């Protein structure tokens, strides 16, 4: 086996070739062990094989000594995994002062509606849906809840005018404000009591509007719900979506907002008795909403961070929440099952022909999942050929993502020649935009060489929208310039440039000021690389910045910020993690039946 010519143009390819020339053949036992792991039989924790009886182990493989080795090694892996899990505890959202026990305030509301979470009625709603609880499903009682402390109630900041019921699920104002709420600044917010980790795959919750201050309270209300980025745990003073790092669906106008920007006219406003659901799908990085059991479609895309549930309201509004303690109005289990099937299909390159990020098949009138076989048509190409061509597409897209001009050309030429030999055309994909690739590669080279002014200037000239849409990336580049000056021992110039950066920041930019102070701290050490801030000088930080800027450039060109290969890897990781966390040990074995293959 030899390394393909296009790979030899990379440092990785050269090292791989050298490694292969010096590498001896693996023993048959090691090969067999690798095959078992790759097939999904052993999962990522081979030690769990010990949970099966000896007869079952012998049935899977005749190499008993290999499995014994796997069990021993797996036992060590389990201990290491346990130790690592203790170091990676998901942060809970809490405040220094607990709210007083306000008890249940259901009977105090001015509008008489059902307060029992199980009393979601089957009346017909204005959007045409009926029997909203007919297909309702409880949140799955899998292992996710045990490993990740998902939200179970709301919490508020000290002295907040919002009152919580004893179980933390009902929210309303504890007292009436002296002046009527006029603007979004008067909105008060509560947050979920735990961070929603990316590993959970899909998270969903629902609220029911109990009271509304709007004059047209049956159709609209001053209530908004959504998420905020987990890294921004400071109190929010505006409705979700009207501050950076937040996403919200507003009942007053039916619009969705993100990062203080109106995204689009999403749906009709919602009011009293409406059941509004909010969910995040980390597998395709989207946020969606439901109304009275009907899926409303994707509201936001490119959601990359762990989130915190958040609810906002003005005076005289009240809501009841369901974090999964009772039946949901929307069939979330059906949604999750379909997401799981799509993930498995993607792994084997059997994704549907109309596969899109937000293409969960819904019936617009009933809100039910489609069971039409035509909606899940699979490619008819031979599975092995499909995997082969998909792998080539992944490799090509990754080289394009990195901006490797020569490698892209060599790879495209090689696969084109192979296709001509077997009579296949148009498999290589779209023509390579050499000019854009060269510019991106030049910007990357500037960053690696520490030529920050040149990198900023070229980016601004060729991709001006990058800095216009996201000013934070420009600040990061300027900080890297400051670090580069410190690396080159240009202390006076570094101090002068750092002061100019600091002067341009507002008092609200606390995170940026803290980062700038960390960089300045390097000047206090004779050998900055040995200080606690020495990591700022590392090449790894430069590469992170390269990838960050490259992602923003790709986004400005209408592409995704991460490579297709990276997305597939994350999807596979999420699926494997889900399988290994299942309470059913047989789920460690990925069979053809699981993938819908006869």
C-alpha positions in Angstrom: 0.0 0.0 0.0 1.4 3.4 -1.0 0.4 7.0 0.0 -1.6 8.7 -2.8 0.4 11.4 -4.6 -1.9 14.3 -3.5 -1.2 13.4 0.1 2.5 13.5 -0.5 2.2 17.2 -1.0 1.4 17.6 2.7 3.5 17.3 5.7 1.1 14.6 7.0 1.5 12.6 3.8 5.3 12.7 4.0 5.3 11.5 7.6 2.8 8.8 6.8 4.9 7.6 3.9 8.0 7.5 6.2 6.0 5.7 8.9 4.7 3.1 6.5 8.1 2.3 5.1 9.4 1.6 8.6 6.3 -0.1 10.0 6.2 -3.9 10.4 3.1 -5.9 9.7 0.5 -6.1 12.5 0.0 -9.5 14.0 -3.2 -11.3 13.2 -4.5 -10.9 16.7 -4.2 -7.1 16.6 -5.8 -7.0 13.2 -8.7 -9.0 14.5 -9.1 -6.8 17.5 -9.1 -3.7 15.2 -11.8 -5.3 13.1 -14.0 -5.9 16.1 -13.7 -2.4 17.3 -14.3 -0.9 13.8 -17.4 -3.0 13.4 -18.9 -1.5 16.5 -18.9 -4.8 18.3 -16.6 -3.6 21.1 -17.7 0.1 21.1 -15.3 2.6 22.7 -15.3 0.6 25.9 -14.1 -2.9 25.1 -14.2 -3.8 28.8 -18.0 -3.9 28.6 -17.5 -7.3 26.9 -17.2 -8.7 30.4 -20.9 -8.2 30.8 -21.6 -10.9 28.3 -21.2 -14.6 29.1 -18.3 -16.6 27.7 -20.5 -18.4 25.2 -21.6 -15.2 23.6 -18.0 -13.9 23.5 -16.9 -17.1 21.8 -19.7 -16.8 19.3 -18.6 -13.4 18.2 -14.9 -14.4 17.7 -12.9 -17.6 17.8 -10.0 -15.6 19.1 -10.6 -15.9 22.8 -7.2 -14.6 23.7 -7.8 -11.4 21.7 -11.1 -10.8 23.6 -9.3 -11.4 26.9 -6.7 -8.8 25.9 -9.6 -6.4 25.0 -11.3 -7.0 28.3 -8.1 -6.3 30.3 -7.4 -3.2 28.3 -11.0 -2.1 28.5 -11.0 -2.3 32.2 -8.2 0.2 32.3 -10.1 2.4 29.8 -13.1 2.4 32.0 -11.1 3.5 35.0 -9.6 6.3 32.9 -13.0 7.3 31.5 -14.4 7.4 35.1 -11.5 9.7 36.2 -12.0 11.9 33.2 -15.7 12.2 33.8 -15.0 13.5 37.3 -12.9 16.3 35.8 -15.6 17.2 33.2 -18.6 18.0 35.4 -21.2 20.0 33.6 -21.6 23.4 35.3 -25.0 24.1 36.9 -26.6 27.5 36.6 -27.2 29.0 40.0 -27.1 32.2 42.0 -25.6 33.0 45.3 -28.9 33.7 46.9 -31.8 31.2 46.7 -35.3 32.5 46.0 -37.8 32.2 48.8 -40.4 29.5 48.7 -43.4 31.3 47.1 -45.6 28.2 46.8 -48.0 27.5 44.0 -49.6 30.7 42.7 -52.0 29.1 40.2 -55.2 30.2 41.8 -54.0 33.9 41.9 -54.0 34.3 38.1 -56.6 36.6 36.7 -57.5 34.3 33.9 -59.1 31.0 34.7 -57.3 28.3 32.8 -56.1 24.7 33.6 -52.9 24.7 35.7 -52.3 21.0 35.7 -49.5 20.0 33.3 -51.5 16.8 32.5 -54.7 18.8 31.6 -53.5 19.9 28.2 -56.8 19.7 26.4 -57.8 18.3 23.1 -59.7 21.4 21.8 -59.2 22.7 18.3 -56.7 25.5 18.0 -56.6 28.4 15.6 -53.7 26.9 13.6 -55.9 24.0 12.6 -54.3 21.4 14.9 -56.4 19.3 17.2 -55.9 16.7 19.9 -52.5 18.2 20.8 -52.0 15.6 23.4 -53.0 12.6 21.4 -49.5 11.7 20.2 -47.7 13.3 23.1 -44.6 11.5 24.4 -42.7 11.8 27.6 -39.0 12.5 27.4 -37.2 9.2 27.0 -36.0 7.6 30.2 -32.6 6.8 28.7 -29.2 7.3 30.3 -28.9 10.9 29.2 -30.5 12.4 32.3 -28.1 10.4 34.6 -25.0 11.5 32.8 -25.9 15.1 32.1 -27.9 17.2 34.7 -30.4 18.6 32.2 -32.7 21.5 33.3 -35.6 20.6 35.5 -36.8 24.0 36.7 -36.3 27.8 36.4 -34.0 29.9 38.6 -34.0 33.7 38.9 -31.5 36.3 40.1 -31.7 37.7 43.7 -34.3 40.4 44.1 -35.9 39.5 40.8 -39.6 40.5 40.5 -40.3 37.2 39.0 -41.9 34.6 41.3 -41.5 30.9 40.9 -43.8 28.2 42.1 -42.5 25.7 44.6 -41.4 23.3 41.9 -39.8 26.1 39.9 -41.9 25.4 36.8 -44.5 28.2 37.0 -43.3 31.8 36.5 -45.0 35.2 36.9 -44.3 38.6 38.4 -44.4 38.6 42.2 -45.7 42.2 42.3 -47.0 44.8 39.8 -44.5 47.3 38.6 -45.4 51.0 39.3 -45.2 51.9 35.6 -46.5 49.9 32.7 -43.9 48.0 30.8 -43.2 50.0 27.5 -40.0 48.6 26.1 -38.0 45.4 25.9 -35.7 46.8 28.7 -38.6 46.1 31.1 -38.5 42.4 30.4 -37.4 40.1 33.3 -35.9 36.7 32.6 -35.5 33.3 34.3 -33.0 30.7 33.3 -32.9 26.9 33.4 -31.0 25.4 36.4 -28.5 23.5 34.3 -26.4 23.8 31.1 -27.6 21.8 28.1 -24.5 20.1 26.8 -23.8 19.4 23.1 -23.5 15.7 23.9 -27.2 15.4 24.6 -28.0 15.6 20.9 -31.5 17.0 21.1 -33.1 19.0 24.0 -36.7 20.2 24.2 -39.0 21.9 26.6 -42.5 23.5 26.5 -44.4 26.4 28.1 -48.1 27.1 28.3 -49.2 30.7 28.5 -51.4 31.1 31.7 -51.8 34.9 31.6 -51.0 37.7 29.2 -50.9 41.5 29.6 -51.5 42.2 25.9 -54.8 43.7 24.9 -55.2 41.0 22.4 -54.2 38.4 25.0 -55.9 35.5 23.3 -53.6 35.9 20.2 -50.5 37.6 21.5 -48.5 38.1 24.7 -45.3 39.8 26.0 -43.6 36.5 26.6 -40.5 35.2 24.8 -38.6 31.9 25.1 -35.4 30.4 23.8 -31.8 29.9 24.7 -28.6 31.7 25.6 -25.0 30.6 25.2 -23.8 28.8 28.3 -20.6 30.9 28.3 -22.6 34.0 28.9 -24.0 33.3 32.4 -24.4 36.9 33.5 -27.9 38.3 34.1 -29.8 39.3 30.9 -31.9 42.4 31.0 -33.7 42.1 27.7 -35.9 39.5 26.0 -34.2 36.4 24.6 -32.8 37.3 21.2 -32.3 41.0 22.0 -28.8 40.5 23.5 -25.7 38.9 22.1 -25.5 35.2 22.6 -29.3 34.7 22.9 -32.0 33.3 20.7 -35.7 34.0 21.2 -39.3 33.5 19.8 -41.5 36.5 20.7 -45.2 36.1 21.4 -46.0 39.7 20.7 -45.1 39.7 17.0 -44.3 36.1 16.1 -40.8 37.0 15.1 -37.6 35.2 16.0 -34.5 37.2 17.1 -30.8 36.2 17.6 -27.9 38.4 18.8 -30.0 41.5 18.8 -31.0 41.0 15.2 -34.4 40.3 13.7 -34.0 37.0 11.9 -37.3 36.7 10.1 -41.0 36.7 10.4 -41.3 33.2 11.8 -44.9 32.5 12.7 -48.1 34.1 14.1 -48.0 35.6 17.6 -49.0 33.3 20.5 -51.3 34.0 23.5 -53.2 32.5 26.4 -53.6 28.7 26.4 -51.0 28.3 23.6 -48.4 25.6 24.2 -45.1 26.7 22.7 -42.1 24.3 22.5 -38.5 25.2 22.1 -35.8 22.7 21.1 -32.2 22.5 20.0 -30.8 19.8 17.7 -27.0 19.7 18.2 -26.6 17.1 15.4 -27.4 19.7 12.8 -26.8 22.8 15.0 -30.3 24.2 14.7 -33.0 25.6 17.1 -36.7 25.0 16.3 -40.0 25.8 17.9 -43.4 24.1 18.0 -46.9 25.5 18.6 -49.7 23.4 20.0 -47.9 20.2 18.9 -47.1 21.4 15.4 -43.4 21.8 14.3 -42.9 25.3 13.0 -39.6 24.7 11.2 -36.0 25.8 11.8 -35.6 29.1 13.5 -31.8 29.4 13.9 -28.8 27.7 12.4 -25.1 27.4 13.2 -25.6 26.8 16.9 -22.2 25.6 18.2 -22.2 26.2 21.9 -23.8 24.5 25.0 -26.9 26.4 25.9 -29.1 27.5 28.8 -32.9 27.7 28.5 -34.3 31.2 29.1 -37.7 32.7 29.4 -38.6 36.4 29.4 -41.8 38.3 30.1 -43.2 41.7 31.0 -45.5 42.6 33.9 -48.8 40.7 34.3 -47.7 37.6 32.3 -47.5 34.0 33.6 -46.4 30.7 32.2 -46.3 27.0 33.2 -43.3 24.9 32.0 -42.8 21.3 31.1 -39.1 20.1 31.1 -40.2 16.5 30.5 -41.9 15.8 33.8 -45.2 15.1 32.0 -46.4 14.5 28.4 -45.3 16.9 25.8 -47.8 18.3 23.3 -45.3 17.7 20.5 -44.2 14.2 19.6 -40.5 14.8 20.4 -39.7 11.1 20.6 -40.7 10.7 17.0 -38.5 13.7 16.0 -35.5 12.3 17.9 -36.0 8.8 16.4 -36.0 10.3 12.9 -32.9 12.3 13.7 -31.2 9.1 14.9 -32.2 7.3 11.7 -30.8 10.0 9.6 -27.5 10.0 11.5 -27.1 6.3 11.0 -27.9 6.7 7.3 -25.3 9.4 6.9 -22.6 7.2 8.4 -23.2 4.6 5.7 -23.8 7.2 3.0 -27.4 6.3 2.8 -28.8 9.8 3.5 -32.1 10.7 1.8 -31.9 12.4 -1.6 -33.6 15.5 -0.2 -31.6 15.6 3.0 -31.4 19.1 4.5 -30.6 20.5 7.9 -34.2 21.1 8.8 -36.1 18.5 6.7 -37.8 16.6 9.5 -40.9 15.4 7.7 -43.9 17.0 9.2 -47.6 17.1 8.3 -48.4 20.9 8.3 -51.9 20.5 9.5 -51.6 17.8 12.2 -48.0 18.2 13.2 -47.4 14.5 12.9 -44.3 12.8 11.5 -44.6 11.4 8.0 -44.4 7.6 7.7 -44.5 7.7 3.9 -41.7 5.4 2.7 -41.0 7.7 -0.3 -39.8 10.3 2.2 -37.1 8.0 3.3 -35.9 6.7 -0.1 -32.3 5.5 -0.1 -29.7 5.8 -2.7 -29.8 2.8 -5.0 -26.1 2.8 -5.7 -24.0 -0.1 -4.4 -23.2 0.6 -0.8 -19.4 0.1 -1.2 -19.3 2.4 -4.2 -21.4 5.0 -2.4 -19.0 5.0 0.6 -16.1 5.2 -1.8 -17.4 8.3 -3.6 -18.6 9.9 -0.4 -15.1 9.4 1.1 -13.6 11.2 -1.9 -16.0 14.1 -1.5 -15.1 14.3 2.2 -11.4 14.5 1.4 -11.8 17.0 -1.4 -14.0 19.3 0.8 -11.5 19.1 3.6 -8.6 20.2 1.4 -10.8 23.0 0.1 -11.6 24.0 3.7 -7.9 24.2 4.6 -7.1 26.2 1.4 -4.5 23.7 0.1 -4.4 24.9 -3.6 -1.8 22.4 -4.9 -3.3 19.5 -3.0 -6.8 20.3 -4.3 -5.5 20.4 -7.9 -3.6 17.2 -7.6 -6.4 15.4 -5.9 -9.0 16.6 -8.5 -6.7 15.5 -11.4 -6.1 12.1 -9.9 -9.8 11.2 -9.3 -10.7 12.7 -12.7 -8.2 10.3 -14.4 -9.6 7.4 -12.4 -13.1 8.2 -13.4 -12.2 8.5 -17.0 -10.7 5.0 -16.9 -13.9 3.5 -15.7 -16.2 5.7 -17.7 -17.6 8.0 -14.9 -18.0 11.7 -15.4 -18.8 14.7 -13.1 -17.9 12.9 -9.9 -15.1 15.2 -9.0 -17.6 17.9 -8.0 -17.6 21.7 -8.8 -14.6 23.4 -10.4 -12.0 24.6 -7.9 -12.0 28.3 -7.3 -8.2 28.6 -7.4 -8.1 32.4 -6.8 -10.1 32.2 -3.5 -8.1 29.2 -2.4 -4.9 31.1 -3.0 -6.1 34.1 -1.1 -7.2 32.0 1.9 -3.9 30.2 1.9 -2.0 33.5 1.8 -3.9 34.8 4.8 -3.2 31.6 6.7 0.5 31.9 5.9 0.6 35.5 7.1 -0.9 34.4 10.4 1.5 31.5 10.9 4.5 33.8 10.1 3.2 36.5 12.5 2.5 39.0 9.8 -0.8 40.2 11.3 -1.1 43.5 9.6 -0.8 41.8 6.2 -3.4 39.2 7.2 -5.8 41.9 8.4 -5.3 44.0 5.3 -5.8 41.2 2.8 -8.9 39.9 4.6 -10.4 43.4 4.7 -9.6 43.9 1.0 -10.9 40.5 -0.3 -13.5 39.6 2.3 -14.8 42.9 3.8 -18.0 41.4 5.2 -16.0 39.3 7.6 -15.1 42.2 9.9 -18.5 43.9 9.3 -20.5 40.9 10.5 -18.3 39.9 13.4 -16.1 42.5 15.0 -14.8 40.1 17.6 -12.6 38.3 15.0 -10.8 41.6 14.2 -10.2 42.1 17.9 -8.7 38.6 18.2 -6.4 39.3 15.2 -5.2 42.6 16.9 -4.6 40.7 20.1 -2.5 38.2 18.2 -0.5 41.1 16.8 0.1 42.3 20.4 1.3 38.8 21.3 3.6 38.7 18.3 5.2 42.0 19.4 5.8 40.5 22.8 7.3 37.4 21.2 9.7 39.6 19.2 10.6 41.6 22.4 9.3 44.8 20.9 8.2 45.9 24.4 7.7 49.7 23.8 5.7 49.1 20.6 3.7 46.4 22.3 2.7 48.7 25.2 1.8 51.5 22.8 -0.3 49.2 20.7 -1.9 47.6 23.7 -3.0 50.9 25.1 -4.6 51.9 21.8 -6.5 48.6 21.8 -7.7 49.1 25.4 -8.8 52.7 24.6 -11.0 51.4 21.8 -12.9 49.0 24.0 -16.0 50.1 25.9 -16.6 49.4 29.6 -19.2 46.7 28.6 -16.5 44.6 26.9 -15.4 42.9 30.1 -14.3 39.6 28.4 -12.2 41.4 25.9 -10.7 43.6 28.6 -9.9 40.5 30.6 -8.2 38.9 27.6 -6.2 42.0 27.0 -5.1 42.1 30.6 -3.9 38.5 30.4 -1.8 39.4 27.4 -0.3 42.4 29.3 0.5 40.1 32.1 3.1 38.4 29.9 5.2 41.6 30.2 5.7 41.0 33.9 7.7 37.8 33.4 11.3 37.5 32.4 10.4 34.3 30.5 6.7 34.8 29.5 6.5 31.2 28.1 7.0 29.8 31.6 4.1 31.9 33.1 0.5 30.9 33.6 -0.3 32.9 30.5 2.4 31.2 28.4 -0.1 29.2 26.4 -0.9 32.5 24.6 2.5 32.3 22.9 2.0 28.7 21.7 1.6 27.7 18.0 -1.6 26.0 18.9 -3.3 29.4 19.7 -2.1 30.6 16.3 -3.7 27.6 14.5 -6.9 28.1 16.4 -7.0 31.7 15.2 -6.3 30.5 11.6 -9.2 28.1 11.7 -11.5 30.7 13.3 -10.7 33.3 10.6 -10.9 30.7 7.9 -14.4 29.7 9.1 -15.6 33.3 9.1 -14.3 33.7 5.5 -16.1 30.6 4.4 -19.3 31.8 6.1 -19.0 35.1 4.2 -18.8 33.1 1.0 -22.0 31.3 1.8 -20.3 28.1 3.0 -20.3 26.4 6.4 -17.7 27.4 8.9 -16.5 23.9 9.5 -15.6 21.2 7.0 -17.9 18.5 5.9 -15.4 16.0 7.3 -15.5 17.6 10.7 -19.3 17.6 10.7 -19.4 13.9 9.9 -16.8 13.1 12.6 -18.9 14.9 15.2 -22.0 13.1 14.1 -20.3 9.7 14.4 -18.9 10.6 17.8 -22.4 11.6 19.0 -23.9 8.4 17.7 -21.2 6.2 19.3 -21.6 8.1 22.6 -25.3 7.5 22.5 -24.9 3.8 21.8 -22.4 3.3 24.5 -24.5 5.2 27.1 -27.6 3.0 26.4 -28.8 0.8 29.1 -29.2 -2.0 26.6 -25.8 -3.7 26.1 -26.8 -5.1 22.7 -26.9 -1.5 21.4 -23.1 -1.7 21.3 -23.5 -3.9 18.2 -24.3 -1.9 15.1 -26.2 -4.3 12.8 -27.5 -4.0 9.3 -31.0 -4.1 10.7 -30.3 -1.0 12.9 -29.3 0.9 9.7 -32.3 -0.3 7.7 -30.3 -2.4 5.3 -31.7 -5.8 4.2 
